[in-house]
């Protein structure tokens, strides 16, 4: 378990730094580039999300197969063939997609974008650079998936943190000292990401157990994973449809201003899932190894331990954000009007996001077992439920229908996973997962937050409300951790160790 703890710490530090850096640098980008030019950065995010459908399950297959090979102590030749085959396919797809983006630049600028101040020539050049930038960024994703599968997450987070820092800080320097144009910005992104790509590739190939000398492209490797890759591809298509359906429908049914508040609320709500990601990323390859070794007791132990920790990490901040959304939004957005309009919407969206975050544990369990059917059932039922809720309620409730649909979709997904995933893969433990690992921590987090919120006076000053928010964060986290057996044992062990060290001193 020491390796898993090390990976969790590495993921928490790496993801925390990258998230903090990304959030902190946004105002600087907007200040130098301007809102319109920065819109091209948002355009790239949309294009990248669409292109992710062409992953074809390659990165997921590589991570899973490397974890399986690592568990079975496969020879370096087999591992090298896995990596070489995947990187040839992945880089070819990335090169094709990047070339398509670059060739489509004039059409994107003239037919898609609505420019006011930015010249079409600069916009076209920036979009072409996006294509080149995409090739390198796309390809790095494969090596990160491979390092995760090999449980080399310390190295993964180290190279990611350094790469993110160089790219972000270098962008600010370029915009400040060289040119504040979007073209200069994307030239730096291309150069920095190319260096990041080389660093990721070298880290992958220099990992112990990956023999570069034995690397060769093998169609037999493709054939051995084609069913799993095809299932992941189909799952990606259905999942993207489920995740984007509310946004597509609401843009046609509600005013643009209302949709803007909804987009803001969903972005805020999604932040609570970040706290569970380090555990999810660290435990996934370990579950693959346990499944490959047919060690059912260890698989069950890993699943329940991680599920409880993820529940504590997500439900505690989610409960606080639900109860104190007006205060949180005033602190973050610095806009009382925004807080007033979006606070209730944020609270409902947070519930759906939290349920979605804890559902990633059984999702990872199904992928570790090489099964995608339960996730397909969840995503397909989500599309149907979302469509029904939006059609029936959006004309009357507006964007709140989208938030309520998210809660219903993710709650249904938990029940489906308990019956179709956890139950069959861990016989007799599906309802234990729902009760002990989810419902109990959720209940304690909710009760603790409600008590603190009830004690806070609605007429108190903003400073007093902020102090209440901090108290709620600390108190809810402690109460929820003590309610989860795994987290409680870890906390008591740490306290006992601290006392022992004091005695020795």
Secondary structure, DSSP 8 states (H G I E B T S, - for coil): -HHHHHHHHHHHHHHHHHHHHHHHHHHHHHHHH-HHHHHHHHHHHHHHHHHGGGGTTHHHHHHHHHHHHHHTT--HHHHHHHHHHHHHHHHHHHHHHHHHHHHTHHHIIIII---SSS-HHHHHHHHHHHHHHHHHHHHHHHHHHHHHHTT-HHHHHHHHHHHHHHHHHHHHHIIIII--SHHHHHHHHHHHHHHHHHHHHHHHHTSTT--GGG----HHHHHHHHHHHHHHHHHHHHHHHHHHHHHHHHHHHS-HHHHHHHHHHHHHHHGGGHHHHHHHHHHHHHHHHHHHTT-HHHHHHHHHHHHHHHHHHHHHHHHHHHHTHHHHHHHHH--HHHHHHHHHHHHHHHHHHHHHHHTHHHHHHHHHTT--HHHHHHHHHHHHHHHHHHHHHHHHHTHHHHHHHHHHHHHHHHHHHIIIIIHHHSTT-HHHIIIIIIIHHHHHHHHHHHHHHHHS-TTS-HHHHHHHHHHHHHHHHHHHHHHSHHHHHHHHHHHHHHHHHHHH-
